[in-house]
Amino acid sequence: MKDFHIPLFPDKQYHILSRAIGDEKIFREDRNYSFFLSRYQKYISPVADTYSYCLLPNHFHFLIRIKDEQTINALQQTKKKIQTPRLSALVMQQFSNLLNSYTKSFNNTYARKGSLFIDYLRRVEIETDKQFGATIFYIHKNPVHHGSCEKMEDWKWSSYNTILSLKPTKLLRQETLDWFGGIKGFTDYHGQPVYLKEAAGIE
């Protein structure tokens, strides 16, 4: 379902995007990318698992799966169980915390004021297996599409090389590789020259 304002429900998969306001850049130097990923781990990892991502100078993409109700409820101070509709609001609050935290640090670093990101988080629910694979491809191909590099493996700030490596990671690496049938299937799929319609791009 292509709807940029849909709720984020437990156990569902979503393609997530946000971008900078106007001609601003979210990331000006390498330390910005690293800091953003550390903030992402702090605020998003408790409520979602991540398959793939890509950070570009003025926007970012993630493919995530929201965690189950029990896990998200365990984050609450109260023992009262929160029902699914309100859990979506809680997940959205975590994303808001991420973007606000990053913006505050970014503004302090560069003597800047005001908002940095557009005022809503774009998201598309992943509803089919084809869409799942196509979205991972779309995310990893994004730096090439925008002219940031010539080959996916040349872009430092995406999950492409991490998925192919043996380094420890919090990404759902094995689950992702299994979908493609292993490393060869993953690299062969990513060798396609164009985007796939199933990816439902949300630029």
KACOR-V861643 format. One line per field, one symbol per residue. ss: DSSP state (a for helix, b for strand, c for the rest). phi: phi as a letter, one per 30 degrees, with the letter a starting at -180 (. if undefined). A space follows every 50 residues. Layout:
# KACOR-V861643
ss=???
phi=???
This chain:
# KACOR-V861643
ss=ccccccccccccbbbbbbbbcccccccccaaaaaaaaaaaaaaccccbbb bbbbbbccbbbbbbbbccaaaaaccccccccccaaaaaaaaaaaaaaaaa aaaaaaaaacccccccbccccbbbbcccaaaaaaaaaaaaaaaaaccccc caaacccbcaaaaaccccccccaaaaaaaaccaaaaaaacccccccaaac ccc
phi=.cbdbddcceiccbccbbbddhcdcdbcaeddddddddddddccedcacc daaacbebabbbcbbdddeddddddddddddcdeeddddddddddddedd dddddddddchcbjdccedacdabddcbdddeddddeedddeddecidac beddcdcbdeddddccdeacddddddddddijdddddddddddbdcdddh ebd
